[in-house]
Amino acid sequence: MLAWLVVLLTHLRTPVPSDQLNYMEAAARFPRPVEVTTEMHQVTRFGLIIPARVAIAVFGYSQAAYATVPVLATLTLLVGTFALGTVLFARPVGAAGALVVVAATPVFADSTDLLPDVLAAGLFTCAAALAVSAARRPDPPGRALLLMVGALLGWSYLAREFVVFMWPVVLVVLYRRVRVAGMVWVLLPIAAIGAAELLLCWRLYGDPLARMLAITGHGKRASAPDIASTYRDKPRMLYVLRLPKTLRTYPDGGLLVALLGLTLLGGLLRPRRMAVPVAGCALLWVPLTLLGGVLDPSAPKLRLQLIRYWFPIFPEFVLGGLGLLWLGAVFLADRLPDRARPRLFLPAALVLAVALIGSGAAARSWWQAPSTRAGGGTQMESLRSWMHDHDSPGSRVWADPRTGKVLRVYQHGAWGGRAWSTRIRAVRPGSEGPRRGDLLVLYDTDGGLLCQVCQKAAQPMLNDPTWTGPRWQQVYGTPDRVIRVYRLAQ
């Protein structure tokens, strides 16, 4: 776990001015409401917003606050996958599965971004590991364990609502062991968390069902034609196969699809041993596929090609596939002579080799990626240092609205504290113009490799003569031209 923490810290990404900073801004305002927002489904995901608010209380509105929750969420997913694989099959399967899941290209891409999906997947996987472990213990589980399982499930819902479709796996496993009397202790924290959500929605947004209404109505919102064409009015079979087709677009996608296929095969060959992984996959795949287009291709409720929706079943099918390989290797090893050395390490060697191949293929795609610290993505940190040395409280620094969101994070030190005090203003059509001495920040407007949304948001500004021309003199820039700062001379 410590080794993976080092990997994450060296690959921290610059905050993304999209959903990620929407959650950050909502957390900064909590427990006050976010006013006039169209992202109600985001600002009511209290499972992510509340821990992010705690991080902001400790570190301020800073890089540390942005990264703390996603890094802890990724480590939770790592530990949960290891524990679940260990109790279902064996420790080598847990270790191999944990490595494959957290190193998977789509998972790693979100590992240091403030998004709810990795968090929900990690919490649910920990709950599943505790439930399976409790069900296999000779003595009945205590109330503390049952309360913990319920709390993990309830908080996973607060983070990402889709995960509730998978809850029956945990509840059925526990019910077979503790029956009705024990399930009461599981349901108590779930009910308490659900009631707290209703109260928060009512208190902040005037309707206890504000989150539920926002979620169910999200698919009805208008989409740009280029986005709508990617998920509307498609053949139904495309929605059915959306998960494997999307997985194959990643460098390690071939292995992930193979493990998914092995999990399904294992459900046929060893249904009892593979019940948890197979049931977990099915319970999420069926409703997401139905809602994502099978029921009504003209109006899908969500975009299934967004791979992060599928994160909760990554541990299930990765462990299922590796588990079937483990069981097959054990079967073969048992038929070798007792003194044959391969008999002792063949199963572990097989699953660990598969994990190394898969994680290696994934790491080649994200290791030292330009958007991470290891790949040189420290341009905003360099700007912060420059602004600190050239702070001018009486002037203003202008940027497009997206870049302005990022600048607010870097207006503080990495661990909190004010780095510079120049006021940040967003350039908007018809808004107030600049005055002499004001600064203008351009972020990734040439290549769009680090922030495509910033490049797009800056185009109206770059086409406006007010913000271009010889009056603007460059006073700072990173060597790669990702950051350029201009000052209005007259």
Disulfide bonds with the S-S distance in Angstrom:
Cys451-Cys454 2.10
